[in-house]
Amino acid sequence: MTQIMLSLDIESLEIISQGIDNQGNIILEVRSKKSHSTCHKCGKPATKRHGTAPKVKIRHLPILDTPVYLVIEPIRYQCEHCDDHPTTTEQYDWCDRRSTITKGLEKYLMRSLIHSTVQDVSRKEGVGAPSSCLDKKLEKRLSSIFRHNSGLKKQYHQMSQKLF
Ligand SMILES: [Zn+2]
């Protein structure tokens, strides 16, 4: 099979390996190009590598209608500014803390939402738990987006009445 080098559209990541799991999903092992984190205690850059956190699997935009998952082993960094050298796990600009989907996928789902319901979108995209965390998250995001776009305000209001 010919290997196609896939592009992630995420500047801060590089792909280490790519494969297909037994459910036919595209699995991309990635790592961050960044070499520091921000100390959770003092807010200064923590630059000394100190082990890794357990691997996480984060869903990204589909490619050719195939689900794509990013697998990353977050790096822990130690702060040399603080006396007790606390460690902070790296954070990403492409994914919110503890989220299981990338910001790119979030945006895509929201675009899909404009002409359908949360239930439709989650069924179509196979994204779980439409009535719990996704709803809340989407509601928050959508309201901030629509707040800055008066033309869409009315549409959002009608949609939110229907959805949330
Ligand atoms: Zn610190």
Backbone and ligand atoms as CSV (ligand in chain L), in Angstrom:
chain,resi,resn,atom,element,x,y,z
A,1,MET,N,N,0.840,-1.201,0.000
A,1,MET,CA,C,0.000,0.000,0.000
A,1,MET,C,C,0.877,1.253,0.000
A,2,THR,N,N,0.492,2.195,-0.830
A,2,THR,CA,C,1.251,3.445,-0.885
A,2,THR,C,C,0.971,4.264,0.362
A,3,GLN,N,N,2.019,4.768,0.960
A,3,GLN,CA,C,1.838,5.632,2.121
A,3,GLN,C,C,1.556,7.052,1.654
A,4,ILE,N,N,0.507,7.615,2.194
A,4,ILE,CA,C,0.234,9.015,1.904
A,4,ILE,C,C,0.595,9.779,3.158
A,5,MET,N,N,1.411,10.803,3.010
A,5,MET,CA,C,1.740,11.562,4.207
A,5,MET,C,C,0.586,12.502,4.520
A,6,LEU,N,N,-0.029,12.289,5.648
A,6,LEU,CA,C,-1.196,13.080,6.002
A,6,LEU,C,C,-0.789,14.377,6.674
A,7,SER,N,N,-1.555,15.399,6.393
A,7,SER,CA,C,-1.308,16.674,7.038
A,7,SER,C,C,-2.341,16.878,8.140
A,8,LEU,N,N,-1.889,17.376,9.271
A,8,LEU,CA,C,-2.769,17.520,10.424
A,8,LEU,C,C,-3.408,18.885,10.525
A,9,ASP,N,N,-2.771,19.863,9.892
A,9,ASP,CA,C,-3.227,21.232,10.061
A,9,ASP,C,C,-3.019,21.721,11.490
A,10,ILE,N,N,-2.101,21.097,12.187
A,10,ILE,CA,C,-1.762,21.556,13.530
A,10,ILE,C,C,-0.255,21.800,13.529
A,11,GLU,N,N,0.094,23.069,13.535
A,11,GLU,CA,C,1.499,23.472,13.404
A,11,GLU,C,C,2.423,22.865,14.457
A,12,SER,N,N,1.914,22.766,15.691
A,12,SER,CA,C,2.791,22.393,16.802
A,12,SER,C,C,2.987,20.885,16.949
A,13,LEU,N,N,2.450,20.114,16.007
A,13,LEU,CA,C,2.570,18.656,16.129
A,13,LEU,C,C,3.330,18.065,14.963
A,14,GLU,N,N,4.028,16.975,15.246
A,14,GLU,CA,C,4.572,16.207,14.139
A,14,GLU,C,C,4.133,14.761,14.281
A,15,ILE,N,N,3.971,14.119,13.134
A,15,ILE,CA,C,3.492,12.739,13.130
A,15,ILE,C,C,4.681,11.800,13.260
A,16,ILE,N,N,4.599,10.885,14.221
A,16,ILE,CA,C,5.677,9.905,14.386
A,16,ILE,C,C,5.356,8.666,13.557
A,17,SER,N,N,4.107,8.236,13.627
A,17,SER,CA,C,3.737,7.061,12.844
A,17,SER,C,C,2.265,7.119,12.509
A,18,GLN,N,N,1.863,6.404,11.485
A,18,GLN,CA,C,0.460,6.366,11.121
A,18,GLN,C,C,0.043,4.949,10.819
A,19,GLY,N,N,-1.203,4.614,11.162
A,19,GLY,CA,C,-1.678,3.263,10.919
A,19,GLY,C,C,-3.190,3.228,10.958
A,20,ILE,N,N,-3.733,2.018,10.805
A,20,ILE,CA,C,-5.179,1.822,10.834
A,20,ILE,C,C,-5.457,0.802,11.935
A,21,ASP,N,N,-6.406,1.096,12.828
A,21,ASP,CA,C,-6.696,0.099,13.869
A,21,ASP,C,C,-7.707,-0.927,13.345
A,22,ASN,N,N,-8.071,-1.898,14.195
A,22,ASN,CA,C,-8.932,-2.971,13.677
A,22,ASN,C,C,-10.380,-2.548,13.434
A,23,GLN,N,N,-10.716,-1.300,13.821
A,23,GLN,CA,C,-12.039,-0.797,13.468
A,23,GLN,C,C,-11.993,0.100,12.223
A,24,GLY,N,N,-10.838,0.148,11.615
A,24,GLY,CA,C,-10.716,0.953,10.395
A,24,GLY,C,C,-10.445,2.423,10.638
A,25,ASN,N,N,-10.196,2.805,11.886
A,25,ASN,CA,C,-9.883,4.203,12.179
A,25,ASN,C,C,-8.431,4.505,11.833
A,26,ILE,N,N,-8.190,5.734,11.417
A,26,ILE,CA,C,-6.813,6.157,11.174
A,26,ILE,C,C,-6.214,6.591,12.517
A,27,ILE,N,N,-5.093,5.990,12.859
A,27,ILE,CA,C,-4.427,6.313,14.118
A,27,ILE,C,C,-3.101,7.000,13.811
A,28,LEU,N,N,-2.961,8.208,14.271
A,28,LEU,CA,C,-1.717,8.944,14.046
A,28,LEU,C,C,-1.021,9.157,15.378
A,29,GLU,N,N,0.174,8.611,15.486
A,29,GLU,CA,C,0.948,8.891,16.693
A,29,GLU,C,C,1.674,10.199,16.482
A,30,VAL,N,N,1.514,11.092,17.414
A,30,VAL,CA,C,2.077,12.430,17.238
A,30,VAL,C,C,2.903,12.844,18.449
A,31,ARG,N,N,3.708,13.879,18.250
A,31,ARG,CA,C,4.370,14.479,19.395
A,31,ARG,C,C,4.430,15.987,19.196
A,32,SER,N,N,4.508,16.672,20.314
A,32,SER,CA,C,4.518,18.124,20.266
A,32,SER,C,C,5.909,18.616,19.905
A,33,LYS,N,N,5.965,19.673,19.077
A,33,LYS,CA,C,7.256,20.248,18.732
A,33,LYS,C,C,7.743,21.191,19.824
A,34,LYS,N,N,6.844,21.499,20.748
A,34,LYS,CA,C,7.223,22.427,21.806
A,34,LYS,C,C,8.106,21.730,22.843
A,35,SER,N,N,8.960,22.505,23.476
A,35,SER,CA,C,9.898,21.864,24.389
A,35,SER,C,C,9.791,22.406,25.815
A,36,HIS,N,N,8.635,22.915,26.143
A,36,HIS,CA,C,8.433,23.355,27.522
A,36,HIS,C,C,6.944,23.425,27.831
A,37,SER,N,N,6.656,23.556,29.104
A,37,SER,CA,C,5.281,23.759,29.530
A,37,SER,C,C,5.278,24.973,30.460
A,38,THR,N,N,4.113,25.343,30.961
A,38,THR,CA,C,4.059,26.456,31.893
A,38,THR,C,C,3.825,25.906,33.290
A,39,CYS,N,N,4.695,26.259,34.209
A,39,CYS,CA,C,4.591,25.723,35.563
A,39,CYS,C,C,3.227,26.080,36.159
A,40,HIS,N,N,2.542,25.087,36.704
A,40,HIS,CA,C,1.196,25.349,37.232
A,40,HIS,C,C,1.259,26.150,38.536
A,41,LYS,N,N,2.464,26.241,39.107
A,41,LYS,CA,C,2.597,26.919,40.395
A,41,LYS,C,C,3.014,28.381,40.231
A,42,CYS,N,N,4.083,28.607,39.459
A,42,CYS,CA,C,4.593,29.986,39.342
A,42,CYS,C,C,4.297,30.622,37.986
A,43,GLY,N,N,3.872,29.821,37.019
A,43,GLY,CA,C,3.524,30.375,35.718
A,43,GLY,C,C,4.708,30.625,34.793
A,44,LYS,N,N,5.918,30.319,35.277
A,44,LYS,CA,C,7.098,30.475,34.420
A,44,LYS,C,C,7.289,29.219,33.570
A,45,PRO,N,N,8.110,29.324,32.519
A,45,PRO,CA,C,8.312,28.137,31.686
A,45,PRO,C,C,9.026,27.011,32.458
A,46,ALA,N,N,8.467,25.832,32.361
A,46,ALA,CA,C,9.119,24.648,32.925
A,46,ALA,C,C,9.754,23.927,31.756
A,47,THR,N,N,11.069,23.785,31.792
A,47,THR,CA,C,11.780,23.312,30.604
A,47,THR,C,C,12.489,21.978,30.763
A,48,LYS,N,N,12.590,21.495,31.997
A,48,LYS,CA,C,13.353,20.260,32.202
A,48,LYS,C,C,12.419,19.057,32.066
A,49,ARG,N,N,12.692,18.219,31.108
A,49,ARG,CA,C,11.841,17.033,30.894
A,49,ARG,C,C,11.884,16.127,32.103
A,50,HIS,N,N,10.721,15.639,32.493
A,50,HIS,CA,C,10.663,14.780,33.667
A,50,HIS,C,C,9.610,13.697,33.447
A,51,GLY,N,N,9.935,12.741,32.609
A,51,GLY,CA,C,9.034,11.616,32.367
A,51,GLY,C,C,7.854,11.987,31.488
A,52,THR,N,N,6.893,11.079,31.448
A,52,THR,CA,C,5.723,11.291,30.606
A,52,THR,C,C,4.451,10.925,31.362
A,53,ALA,N,N,3.339,11.405,30.882
A,53,ALA,CA,C,2.026,11.030,31.415
A,53,ALA,C,C,1.478,9.906,30.533
A,54,PRO,N,N,0.451,9.183,31.007
A,54,PRO,CA,C,-0.100,8.108,30.171
A,54,PRO,C,C,-0.584,8.645,28.817
A,55,LYS,N,N,-0.456,7.799,27.807
A,55,LYS,CA,C,-0.869,8.198,26.456
A,55,LYS,C,C,-2.346,8.570,26.420
A,56,VAL,N,N,-2.680,9.551,25.617
A,56,VAL,CA,C,-4.083,9.909,25.427
A,56,VAL,C,C,-4.441,9.813,23.942
A,57,LYS,N,N,-5.724,9.516,23.731
A,57,LYS,CA,C,-6.217,9.361,22.368
A,57,LYS,C,C,-7.257,10.451,22.136
A,58,ILE,N,N,-7.017,11.278,21.157
A,58,ILE,CA,C,-7.867,12.435,20.923
A,58,ILE,C,C,-8.379,12.413,19.490
A,59,ARG,N,N,-9.678,12.557,19.377
A,59,ARG,CA,C,-10.244,12.470,18.027
A,59,ARG,C,C,-10.051,13.768,17.262
A,60,HIS,N,N,-9.684,13.626,15.988
A,60,HIS,CA,C,-9.433,14.795,15.144
A,60,HIS,C,C,-10.363,14.746,13.932
A,61,LEU,N,N,-10.206,15.691,13.034
A,61,LEU,CA,C,-11.048,15.758,11.838
A,61,LEU,C,C,-10.939,14.488,11.005
A,62,PRO,N,N,-12.063,14.014,10.477
A,62,PRO,CA,C,-12.014,12.811,9.647
A,62,PRO,C,C,-11.292,13.070,8.333
A,63,ILE,N,N,-10.692,12.024,7.794
A,63,ILE,CA,C,-10.061,12.112,6.481
A,63,ILE,C,C,-10.771,11.119,5.576
A,64,LEU,N,N,-11.287,11.581,4.445
A,64,LEU,CA,C,-12.046,10.734,3.520
A,64,LEU,C,C,-13.112,9.933,4.271
A,65,ASP,N,N,-13.829,10.626,5.150
A,65,ASP,CA,C,-14.926,10.019,5.883
A,65,ASP,C,C,-14.479,8.945,6.887
A,66,THR,N,N,-13.201,8.877,7.149
A,66,THR,CA,C,-12.684,7.898,8.100
A,66,THR,C,C,-12.303,8.609,9.398
A,67,PRO,N,N,-12.762,8.078,10.547
A,67,PRO,CA,C,-12.398,8.725,11.813
A,67,PRO,C,C,-10.884,8.746,12.020
A,68,VAL,N,N,-10.402,9.839,12.556
A,68,VAL,CA,C,-8.973,9.996,12.802
A,68,VAL,C,C,-8.738,10.225,14.289
A,69,TYR,N,N,-7.813,9.481,14.849
A,69,TYR,CA,C,-7.447,9.673,16.245
A,69,TYR,C,C,-5.971,10.021,16.350
A,70,LEU,N,N,-5.665,10.984,17.198
A,70,LEU,CA,C,-4.279,11.314,17.493
A,70,LEU,C,C,-3.913,10.644,18.803
A,71,VAL,N,N,-2.785,9.988,18.828
A,71,VAL,CA,C,-2.310,9.383,20.066
A,71,VAL,C,C,-1.045,10.116,20.480
A,72,ILE,N,N,-1.049,10.613,21.691
A,72,ILE,CA,C,0.113,11.376,22.144
A,72,ILE,C,C,0.468,11.010,23.575
A,73,GLU,N,N,1.743,10.964,23.830
A,73,GLU,CA,C,2.227,10.693,25.184
A,73,GLU,C,C,2.685,12.037,25.756
A,74,PRO,N,N,1.868,12.642,26.617
A,74,PRO,CA,C,2.224,13.988,27.091
A,74,PRO,C,C,3.510,13.970,27.918
A,75,ILE,N,N,4.325,14.954,27.674
A,75,ILE,CA,C,5.593,15.058,28.396
A,75,ILE,C,C,5.402,15.879,29.664
A,76,ARG,N,N,6.037,15.446,30.720
A,76,ARG,CA,C,6.003,16.230,31.957
A,76,ARG,C,C,7.275,17.079,32.047
A,77,TYR,N,N,7.093,18.293,32.463
A,77,TYR,CA,C,8.239,19.188,32.627
A,77,TYR,C,C,8.351,19.639,34.073
A,78,GLN,N,N,9.607,19.759,34.503
A,78,GLN,CA,C,9.870,20.169,35.869
A,78,GLN,C,C,10.230,21.653,35.885
A,79,CYS,N,N,9.734,22.357,36.906
A,79,CYS,CA,C,10.040,23.777,37.014
A,79,CYS,C,C,11.304,23.969,37.839
A,80,GLU,N,N,12.236,24.734,37.284
A,80,GLU,CA,C,13.472,24.971,38.021
A,80,GLU,C,C,13.446,26.302,38.767
A,81,HIS,N,N,12.336,27.028,38.608
A,81,HIS,CA,C,12.185,28.292,39.329
A,81,HIS,C,C,11.631,28.050,40.728
A,82,CYS,N,N,10.773,27.058,40.868
A,82,CYS,CA,C,10.181,26.759,42.172
A,82,CYS,C,C,11.125,25.854,42.974
A,83,ASP,N,N,11.175,26.097,44.296
A,83,ASP,CA,C,12.091,25.345,45.157
A,83,ASP,C,C,11.824,23.840,45.156
A,84,ASP,N,N,10.537,23.476,45.147
A,84,ASP,CA,C,10.230,22.040,45.233
A,84,ASP,C,C,10.145,21.367,43.854
A,85,HIS,N,N,10.533,22.084,42.807
A,85,HIS,CA,C,10.554,21.546,41.441
A,85,HIS,C,C,9.295,20.763,41.063
A,86,PRO,N,N,8.149,21.433,41.090
A,86,PRO,CA,C,6.921,20.709,40.718
A,86,PRO,C,C,6.925,20.361,39.231
A,87,THR,N,N,6.215,19.305,38.869
A,87,THR,CA,C,6.141,18.956,37.446
A,87,THR,C,C,4.773,19.359,36.893
A,88,THR,N,N,4.778,19.730,35.630
A,88,THR,CA,C,3.544,20.105,34.935
A,88,THR,C,C,3.505,19.348,33.623
A,89,THR,N,N,2.374,18.717,33.353
A,89,THR,CA,C,2.217,18.006,32.089
A,89,THR,C,C,1.984,19.023,30.978
A,90,GLU,N,N,2.551,18.763,29.825
A,90,GLU,CA,C,2.411,19.748,28.733
A,90,GLU,C,C,0.953,19.938,28.341
A,91,GLN,N,N,0.655,21.175,27.960
A,91,GLN,CA,C,-0.688,21.498,27.495
A,91,GLN,C,C,-0.625,21.867,26.023
A,92,TYR,N,N,-1.771,21.784,25.375
A,92,TYR,CA,C,-1.772,21.965,23.930
A,92,TYR,C,C,-2.674,23.103,23.487
A,93,ASP,N,N,-2.242,23.761,22.395
A,93,ASP,CA,C,-3.089,24.829,21.858
A,93,ASP,C,C,-4.167,24.271,20.934
A,94,TRP,N,N,-4.071,22.996,20.615
A,94,TRP,CA,C,-5.012,22.402,19.666
A,94,TRP,C,C,-6.078,21.547,20.356
A,95,CYS,N,N,-6.025,21.516,21.667
A,95,CYS,CA,C,-6.971,20.676,22.391
A,95,CYS,C,C,-7.130,21.214,23.811
A,96,ASP,N,N,-8.343,21.369,24.263
A,96,ASP,CA,C,-8.551,21.841,25.628
A,96,ASP,C,C,-8.170,20.754,26.622
A,97,ARG,N,N,-7.761,21.198,27.792
A,97,ARG,CA,C,-7.414,20.260,28.844
A,97,ARG,C,C,-8.549,19.264,29.078
A,98,ARG,N,N,-8.212,18.009,29.126
A,98,ARG,CA,C,-9.149,16.924,29.362
A,98,ARG,C,C,-10.198,16.705,28.277
A,99,SER,N,N,-10.094,17.416,27.184
A,99,SER,CA,C,-11.044,17.188,26.099
A,99,SER,C,C,-10.619,15.941,25.333
A,100,THR,N,N,-11.594,15.249,24.740
A,100,THR,CA,C,-11.255,14.057,23.971
A,100,THR,C,C,-11.337,14.335,22.477
A,101,ILE,N,N,-11.612,15.598,22.115
A,101,ILE,CA,C,-11.605,15.958,20.701
A,101,ILE,C,C,-10.759,17.214,20.502
A,102,THR,N,N,-10.202,17.360,19.302
A,102,THR,CA,C,-9.364,18.538,19.036
A,102,THR,C,C,-10.246,19.765,18.799
A,103,LYS,N,N,-9.640,20.939,18.893
A,103,LYS,CA,C,-10.390,22.167,18.627
A,103,LYS,C,C,-10.852,22.199,17.174
A,104,GLY,N,N,-10.038,21.622,16.291
A,104,GLY,CA,C,-10.408,21.558,14.873
A,104,GLY,C,C,-11.688,20.770,14.676
A,105,LEU,N,N,-11.798,19.646,15.371
A,105,LEU,CA,C,-13.007,18.827,15.260
A,105,LEU,C,C,-14.197,19.535,15.903
A,106,GLU,N,N,-13.932,20.219,17.004
A,106,GLU,CA,C,-14.982,20.982,17.666
A,106,GLU,C,C,-15.607,21.997,16.698
A,107,LYS,N,N,-14.725,22.721,16.014
A,107,LYS,CA,C,-15.183,23.728,15.051
A,107,LYS,C,C,-16.008,23.091,13.949
A,108,TYR,N,N,-15.498,21.972,13.468
A,108,TYR,CA,C,-16.164,21.253,12.388
A,108,TYR,C,C,-17.560,20.802,12.831
A,109,LEU,N,N,-17.639,20.296,14.049
A,109,LEU,CA,C,-18.935,19.850,14.569
A,109,LEU,C,C,-19.892,21.032,14.711
A,110,MET,N,N,-19.334,22.161,15.105
A,110,MET,CA,C,-20.187,23.330,15.265
A,110,MET,C,C,-20.711,23.835,13.935
A,111,ARG,N,N,-19.832,23.763,12.916
A,111,ARG,CA,C,-20.300,24.151,11.585
A,111,ARG,C,C,-21.425,23.227,11.141
A,112,SER,N,N,-21.267,21.938,11.431
A,112,SER,CA,C,-22.291,20.974,11.040
A,112,SER,C,C,-23.601,21.253,11.768
A,113,LEU,N,N,-23.475,21.816,12.960
A,113,LEU,CA,C,-24.645,22.071,13.801
A,113,LEU,C,C,-25.563,23.138,13.239
A,114,ILE,N,N,-24.985,24.045,12.440
A,114,ILE,CA,C,-25.769,25.192,11.999
A,114,ILE,C,C,-27.048,24.767,11.280
A,115,HIS,N,N,-26.969,23.675,10.538
A,115,HIS,CA,C,-28.189,23.250,9.857
A,115,HIS,C,C,-28.773,21.942,10.384
A,116,SER,N,N,-28.328,21.512,11.556
A,116,SER,CA,C,-28.955,20.323,12.118
A,116,SER,C,C,-28.896,20.379,13.636
A,117,THR,N,N,-29.251,19.318,14.284
A,117,THR,CA,C,-29.292,19.317,15.745
A,117,THR,C,C,-28.079,18.586,16.308
A,118,VAL,N,N,-27.845,18.759,17.587
A,118,VAL,CA,C,-26.751,18.051,18.253
A,118,VAL,C,C,-26.897,16.548,18.037
A,119,GLN,N,N,-28.126,16.060,18.141
A,119,GLN,CA,C,-28.365,14.627,17.976
A,119,GLN,C,C,-28.002,14.158,16.573
A,120,ASP,N,N,-28.422,14.940,15.567
A,120,ASP,CA,C,-28.084,14.581,14.186
A,120,ASP,C,C,-26.577,14.499,13.995
A,121,VAL,N,N,-25.916,15.541,14.463
A,121,VAL,CA,C,-24.470,15.632,14.266
A,121,VAL,C,C,-23.756,14.505,14.989
A,122,SER,N,N,-24.164,14.257,16.243
A,122,SER,CA,C,-23.439,13.223,16.980
A,122,SER,C,C,-23.693,11.845,16.391
A,123,ARG,N,N,-24.872,11.648,15.851
A,123,ARG,CA,C,-25.154,10.360,15.228
A,123,ARG,C,C,-24.319,10.214,13.954
A,124,LYS,N,N,-24.334,11.256,13.161
A,124,LYS,CA,C,-23.621,11.219,11.884
A,124,LYS,C,C,-22.114,11.061,12.082
A,125,GLU,N,N,-21.586,11.778,13.032
A,125,GLU,CA,C,-20.137,11.772,13.223
A,125,GLU,C,C,-19.694,10.716,14.221
A,126,GLY,N,N,-20.655,10.023,14.824
A,126,GLY,CA,C,-20.303,8.997,15.790
A,126,GLY,C,C,-19.598,9.545,17.016
A,127,VAL,N,N,-19.986,10.746,17.425
A,127,VAL,CA,C,-19.408,11.332,18.635
A,127,VAL,C,C,-20.374,11.081,19.778
A,128,GLY,N,N,-19.865,10.496,20.827
A,128,GLY,CA,C,-20.735,10.039,21.906
A,128,GLY,C,C,-21.254,11.116,22.825
A,129,ALA,N,N,-22.074,10.686,23.750
A,129,ALA,CA,C,-22.602,11.518,24.827
A,129,ALA,C,C,-23.132,12.882,24.381
A,130,PRO,N,N,-24.061,12.883,23.432
A,130,PRO,CA,C,-24.548,14.168,22.940
A,130,PRO,C,C,-25.288,14.972,24.009
A,131,SER,N,N,-25.826,14.296,24.992
A,131,SER,CA,C,-26.664,15.045,25.930
A,131,SER,C,C,-25.878,15.554,27.143
A,132,SER,N,N,-24.634,15.145,27.271
A,132,SER,CA,C,-23.922,15.591,28.467
A,132,SER,C,C,-22.809,16.589,28.162
A,133,CYS,N,N,-21.585,16.113,28.149
A,133,CYS,CA,C,-20.449,17.039,28.059
A,133,CYS,C,C,-20.386,17.788,26.739
A,134,LEU,N,N,-20.711,17.121,25.658
A,134,LEU,CA,C,-20.613,17.754,24.356
A,134,LEU,C,C,-21.580,18.936,24.281
A,135,ASP,N,N,-22.798,18.704,24.750
A,135,ASP,CA,C,-23.795,19.770,24.765
A,135,ASP,C,C,-23.306,21.010,25.483
A,136,LYS,N,N,-22.818,20.773,26.683
A,136,LYS,CA,C,-22.402,21.887,27.519
A,136,LYS,C,C,-21.274,22.665,26.868
A,137,LYS,N,N,-20.325,21.893,26.365
A,137,LYS,CA,C,-19.174,22.496,25.724
A,137,LYS,C,C,-19.575,23.283,24.497
A,138,LEU,N,N,-20.412,22.650,23.685
A,138,LEU,CA,C,-20.849,23.302,22.467
A,138,LEU,C,C,-21.639,24.554,22.786
A,139,GLU,N,N,-22.463,24.450,23.790
A,139,GLU,CA,C,-23.291,25.590,24.140
A,139,GLU,C,C,-22.399,26.787,24.495
A,140,LYS,N,N,-21.381,26.489,25.306
A,140,LYS,CA,C,-20.480,27.551,25.736
A,140,LYS,C,C,-19.747,28.177,24.554
A,141,ARG,N,N,-19.199,27.303,23.730
A,141,ARG,CA,C,-18.446,27.768,22.564
A,141,ARG,C,C,-19.338,28.538,21.607
A,142,LEU,N,N,-20.483,27.942,21.321
A,142,LEU,CA,C,-21.380,28.564,20.361
A,142,LEU,C,C,-21.804,29.939,20.834
A,143,SER,N,N,-22.109,30.034,22.124
A,143,SER,CA,C,-22.607,31.319,22.587
A,143,SER,C,C,-21.522,32.379,22.461
A,144,SER,N,N,-20.254,31.998,22.661
A,144,SER,CA,C,-19.212,33.008,22.519
A,144,SER,C,C,-19.002,33.390,21.054
A,145,ILE,N,N,-19.119,32.428,20.170
A,145,ILE,CA,C,-18.969,32.725,18.743
A,145,ILE,C,C,-20.110,33.624,18.261
A,146,PHE,N,N,-21.304,33.248,18.645
A,146,PHE,CA,C,-22.460,33.982,18.152
A,146,PHE,C,C,-22.571,35.372,18.788
A,147,ARG,N,N,-22.023,35.502,19.962
A,147,ARG,CA,C,-22.043,36.792,20.629
A,147,ARG,C,C,-21.294,37.832,19.797
A,148,HIS,N,N,-20.251,37.360,19.092
A,148,HIS,CA,C,-19.451,38.280,18.297
A,148,HIS,C,C,-19.933,38.406,16.858
A,149,ASN,N,N,-21.049,37.838,16.574
A,149,ASN,CA,C,-21.545,37.889,15.208
A,149,ASN,C,C,-23.050,38.125,15.250
A,150,SER,N,N,-23.423,39.394,15.171
A,150,SER,CA,C,-24.818,39.750,15.403
A,150,SER,C,C,-25.759,39.128,14.366
A,151,GLY,N,N,-25.260,38.942,13.148
A,151,GLY,CA,C,-26.099,38.361,12.112
A,151,GLY,C,C,-26.563,36.954,12.452
A,152,LEU,N,N,-25.736,36.265,13.206
A,152,LEU,CA,C,-26.057,34.876,13.536
A,152,LEU,C,C,-26.786,34.757,14.873
A,153,LYS,N,N,-26.917,35.874,15.541
A,153,LYS,CA,C,-27.486,35.854,16.882
A,153,LYS,C,C,-28.882,35.242,16.920
A,154,LYS,N,N,-29.706,35.706,15.994
A,154,LYS,CA,C,-31.096,35.267,15.980
A,154,LYS,C,C,-31.155,33.757,15.723
A,155,GLN,N,N,-30.343,33.356,14.753
A,155,GLN,CA,C,-30.300,31.949,14.400
A,155,GLN,C,C,-29.862,31.104,15.604
A,156,TYR,N,N,-28.857,31.620,16.312
A,156,TYR,CA,C,-28.373,30.888,17.471
A,156,TYR,C,C,-29.448,30.803,18.542
A,157,HIS,N,N,-30.139,31.906,18.740
A,157,HIS,CA,C,-31.168,31.930,19.766
A,157,HIS,C,C,-32.222,30.862,19.483
A,158,GLN,N,N,-32.645,30.803,18.231
A,158,GLN,CA,C,-33.649,29.796,17.863
A,158,GLN,C,C,-33.097,28.398,18.057
A,159,MET,N,N,-31.848,28.239,17.662
A,159,MET,CA,C,-31.254,26.912,17.763
A,159,MET,C,C,-31.094,26.506,19.221
A,160,SER,N,N,-30.653,27.449,20.038
A,160,SER,CA,C,-30.395,27.092,21.430
A,160,SER,C,C,-31.684,26.741,22.151
A,161,GLN,N,N,-32.775,27.394,21.751
A,161,GLN,CA,C,-34.072,27.072,22.355
A,161,GLN,C,C,-34.441,25.626,22.058
A,162,LYS,N,N,-34.068,25.224,20.841
A,162,LYS,CA,C,-34.412,23.885,20.392
A,162,LYS,C,C,-33.489,22.841,21.031
A,163,LEU,N,N,-32.218,23.234,21.195
A,163,LEU,CA,C,-31.221,22.219,21.541
A,163,LEU,C,C,-30.940,22.053,23.033
A,164,PHE,N,N,-30.876,23.172,23.744
A,164,PHE,CA,C,-30.304,23.050,25.086
A,164,PHE,C,C,-31.342,23.211,26.187
L,1,ZN,ZN,ZN,7.387,27.016,39.013
